[in-house]
Amino acid sequence: PDGSVRYRWTLVDQIYDFLVGISFDPIVELNPMPAAIASGETTFSDYEMNVTPPSSWRAWEDLCHAAASHFVERHGLPRIKNWLFEVWNEPNLNGQFWTGSDEDYYQLY
């Protein structure tokens, strides 16, 4: 309501803590677009994943930075260096899994 963005890592931490606990280096996939920073309401599949570009590129940058910083704080940089990060999945399914342009995807990446 006040326009500020807050991050809740509780569920993410449960999943990644488990994976790290079994010596698994996860692949972090940054999608779908959180509703709080989405530019539209278009969703995909029964999961209702928002597939629109961010309403603010700064908000997207802040989210990516916050996520990476959180992972480093929680698991340490030496561990995180082994992780792979993917920005969106199948952006080539334009209109289905991604409503932005190719240029929007490159900026997202």
N, C-alpha and C positions, 0 to 999 in steps of 0.2 A: 503493500500500500504506500509506503514512503519512497518507493523508487529504488531502494537499495537492493542489492543482490546478496543472498547468503547461500553458502554451500553447506550441504549436509553430506558427510562422507560415511555415515554409519554403515549402510548396506554395502557400499563399495569396499570399505575396510574389511567387512566380514568375508567377502569373497576373496579379495586379494591377500588378506592375512592367511586364509586357508591355503591358497595356491603357493604362496611363499613358504608356508609351513611345511609343504610337501616337496620343497625344492623345485618348484615349477616356475619358470619365467614366463609370465603371461604376455599376451598380445593385447595391448590396450586399444580399443576401437572407440574413437570419439564420434559418436552419433547415437541416437537421433538428437535433433536440436531441442534443448530444453524449452518448454513453453514460455518461460519467463523472458527469454531473449529471442524467440522466434519471430520472423517477419510475417508469418501467416498461420493459418490453421490447417493446412493440408496435411493429412496423415496417410500412412501406408499400413496395410494389413490389419489384422485383428488386434495387434499390439497398439495400434493408433500412434505409431511413431511419427513425430513431427518431421517433415522432410523439406522444410523451407529454410532458406538462408537465415542468418541472424539479422535481427532488426538493427543491431549495432555491431560493427566489426570490432569495436573496442571491447564490448561485452564478451564477444567470442574469444578475443585475445586474453582478456582477464580470466575467463573460465579455463582456457588451456594452461595458462601460467599457474593458476591456483591448483589445478589438478597435478601438474608436474611437480610443483613445490610440495604439495601434500605427500605425494608418493616418495619424494626424496627425504622429507622429514621423517616419514614413517618407516621407510625401508632402507634408506641410505643410498647415496649416489653410486657406490660400487655395484650395488644390486640392480638399481634402475638402469644402469648403462647396458645391461643385458636384455632389457625389455624392448620389444618392438611396439611402435605406435602407428596406428592407422587412422587417417582422417577420413571419415565417412566410409561407406561400403557401397560399391556399385553406383557411383554418381553418374555413370553412363546410362543408367535407366532413367533418363530425363523424363520428368513428368510423373514418374512412379515413385522412385526412391529418392529423388532429388528434384526439386522444382526450380533451382537456380540455374544460371547459365554456366557454361564451361569456365568463363572468367570468374564467376562467383566461387566455383569450386577451387580454382587455383588460389584465390585469395583465402578461402577457408583453410586450404592446406598450408 
